[in-house]
Amino acid sequence: MYLILWEYHVKLEAREKFEQIYSPTGAWAELFQNGAGYLGTELLLDETDPQKYLTIDLWVSKEAYESFLERWKQEYEMLDKQCAGLTKHEVPLGKGHLLK
């Protein structure tokens, strides 16, 4: 399994909208479902900071994720632009294979 991990610092007034878009059933998950090998998304809220969230996107393989990005790049970039105003900043924390 291949994971992509992001950290987001969300504007207070945008938390509800952010949670809708980045939830396991939100707009990002809907877009990712176009890719073969997408397994799901998890959204976590930091219990010590109500503006800090983590997302974990799960794919069957790195190749499945890269194939999705290649095919759906334009839609990915458009959704990313639409979401830009929701956060103060975002940090890619890493990508990698889940070890057993």
N, C-alpha and C positions, 0 to 999 in steps of 0.2 A: 504494500500500500504506500502511496505517495501523498505527502501532506504539504500544504502551503500555509504558513502561519503569519498573520498580520496583527499589529497593535494599532489601535485607533484612539485618539484623544478627541472626544466629541464635544461640540459646543452644547452647553446646557439646554438651550432652546431647541436643539435639533435631535435630542435623544430619542424621542418617540419615532420620528421619521427614520432615523438611522436604524433603530431596532427593526422596523418594518422592512427596510430595504436589505439589510444584512442578515436577517433571520434565516433559519433553515428553509423557509418557504418564501423568502423575499425575492426581489428582482435579480440579485446576483445569483441565487440558487436557480432561478428560472432560466437565466442565461446559460449557466454551467450545464444544465440538463440537456442542452443541445449537443454536448460533447459525449461521445461514447467513452465510458469508463469513469464518469463522474459518480461518486458514491454519496456525497452529501456535504453539508456545511454545518459547523457548530459555532454558535455565538456565545461568548462568555463575557459577563460583566464583572469587573474587578470589585470585590466586596469592600475594599478600602478606598476606592476612588470611583465615584459614580459617573465620571466622564471617561473612564478608561475601559476599553473593550478589546477582546481578542477574537479573531476568527480563525477557524481551522477548516480548510477546504481539503476534502479527501478524494483521491483519484486512485484508480487501480494501478497506475504506473506513471512514471515521468513522461513517457512517450504519449500516453493518452492526454495528459495535461498540455503538453506542447502541441499536439495535433489540434486540440481545441483552440488554443491561442492563435495558431496559424489560420485556422478556418474562420474564427469569430473575432478577429482582431479589431475590426472596425466597430462592431457592436460593443465590445469590451471597453474600448476607448471612449465611446459615446456615453456609456453608463458611468464610467469613471468620472467624466467631466460633469455629469448631472449630480454626482454625489460630492463633488469637491467642496461645496459650501457647508457641508454637515460637520466637518472636522476641523480642529485646530491644526492637527498634523497626523500623519500616519507613517508607520515604520514597518517595512517588511522584516520579520524576525527570522525567517529561514524557510528553506524547502528541503525536503529529504524523505528518505524511506523509513517507514516504521519498522523498528527491529523487534523481533519476537524473543 
